[in-house]
Amino acid sequence: MDKDRIKAQIDLEWDDDEVLPEVVNPDTEFLFNRMTEATFEVVGARQGEMILDIGCGRAGDGVELARRGATVVGLEASRVMLAHAREHVNGNGAHVTLVHGVGECLPVRHQSVDKVLCKGALDHFAEPETVIGQIARALKPEGQAIIALANFESLGFKLGRRIYSVKLALGFKDGTVRMPWEPPPDHTCKFDYFLLRRMVGAYLEVEEEVGVSFLFGFPWWGAFLARCPRKIYLALLAILDKVAHRFPSLSDVVILRCRPKNGECVD
Ligand SMILES: C[S@@+](CC[C@H](N)C(=O)[O-])C[C@H]1O[C@@H](n2cnc3c(N)ncnc32)[C@H](O)[C@@H]1O
């Protein structure tokens, strides 16, 4: 793998401060919180196991997993995010090893890692499929990969797109620059449940799949929830999350727990 070729395709100064939404409606807040919580449930960190977090960002997850007893290594391509991560790790007095590198060329030995976490990052990578191959190579035969990613063909987005095309046909245009179902410019790939399953399935065996949150991006939904009392909107979102759990292909976020195929090492 030509590391320099990969690095040339990556924004090594990427900063999440520049992409955070200006308005955070209850559905957005719920989605991010629940995605993190559900990911931790699937990871099920155990004392002493080694977890490699690829595209670790600010290392918020790494710090929490280390608190639960895991030995965490956070790998991050952006120097800016790595600086944020260092600050967060030191500020929490946590033990997380931070490494500057790219997921397409993991600096670990074959079959040496207990668990790999890749949350909200696969659609930022220059070559997501190469990263999945690297994950399969890095995992111990009984190791696990936990991949969490936004589903751009969720029910909320599908319905939103339909309603928008009807609005357009009727001559309404609201001047929104980017619709929620269109991937942001810093994404390299538009993932949905089926593409994710296909890409992952080429290298890893999926053992568990979980859907998180339902109807994010549905027109007026976030604004409607923002007008409800907190107790009410949290109850509504929790019910929908239970539905999402059973229907990952239509949910807003998909989490997969996978293991190497037949314990094979992929070169
Ligand atoms: C949306 S952030 C997710 C951060 C974190 N996992 C979380 O859930 O908060 C995606 C991260 O992947 C990093 N990234 C992008 N391409 C990468 C690559 N090829 N290798 C490693 N990290 C990469 C970005 O710099 C960014 O910090």
PDBQT file of the ligand as one rigid body, heavy atoms in Angstrom, charges set to zero:
ROOT
HETATM    1  C1  LIG A 301     -16.396  12.109  11.411  1.00  0.00    +0.000 C 
HETATM    2  S1  LIG A 301     -14.874  11.858  12.163  1.00  0.00    +0.000 S 
HETATM    3  C2  LIG A 301     -15.283  10.560  13.339  1.00  0.00    +0.000 C 
HETATM    4  C3  LIG A 301     -14.461  10.668  14.570  1.00  0.00    +0.000 C 
HETATM    5  C4  LIG A 301     -14.765   9.642  15.685  1.00  0.00    +0.000 C 
HETATM    6  N1  LIG A 301     -14.629   8.284  15.251  1.00  0.00    +0.000 N 
HETATM    7  C5  LIG A 301     -16.135   9.870  16.308  1.00  0.00    +0.000 C 
HETATM    8  O1  LIG A 301     -17.017   9.027  16.187  1.00  0.00    +0.000 OA
HETATM    9  O2  LIG A 301     -16.316  10.928  16.925  1.00  0.00    +0.000 OA
HETATM   10  C6  LIG A 301     -13.903  10.953  10.974  1.00  0.00    +0.000 C 
HETATM   11  C7  LIG A 301     -12.417  10.993  11.298  1.00  0.00    +0.000 C 
HETATM   12  O3  LIG A 301     -11.689  10.148  10.393  1.00  0.00    +0.000 OA
HETATM   13  C8  LIG A 301     -10.447  10.801  10.114  1.00  0.00    +0.000 C 
HETATM   14  N2  LIG A 301      -9.885  10.230   8.862  1.00  0.00    +0.000 N 
HETATM   15  C9  LIG A 301     -10.201  10.551   7.587  1.00  0.00    +0.000 A 
HETATM   16  N3  LIG A 301      -9.525   9.776   6.729  1.00  0.00    +0.000 NA
HETATM   17  C10 LIG A 301      -8.757   8.951   7.474  1.00  0.00    +0.000 A 
HETATM   18  C11 LIG A 301      -7.859   7.884   7.166  1.00  0.00    +0.000 A 
HETATM   19  N4  LIG A 301      -7.632   7.523   5.910  1.00  0.00    +0.000 N 
HETATM   20  N5  LIG A 301      -7.250   7.231   8.180  1.00  0.00    +0.000 NA
HETATM   21  C12 LIG A 301      -7.504   7.583   9.469  1.00  0.00    +0.000 A 
HETATM   22  N6  LIG A 301      -8.348   8.566   9.824  1.00  0.00    +0.000 NA
HETATM   23  C13 LIG A 301      -8.976   9.240   8.839  1.00  0.00    +0.000 A 
HETATM   24  C14 LIG A 301     -10.817  12.264  10.033  1.00  0.00    +0.000 C 
HETATM   25  O4  LIG A 301      -9.707  13.107  10.165  1.00  0.00    +0.000 OA
HETATM   26  C15 LIG A 301     -11.832  12.382  11.171  1.00  0.00    +0.000 C 
HETATM   27  O5  LIG A 301     -11.233  12.751  12.380  1.00  0.00    +0.000 OA
ENDROOT
TORSDOF 0
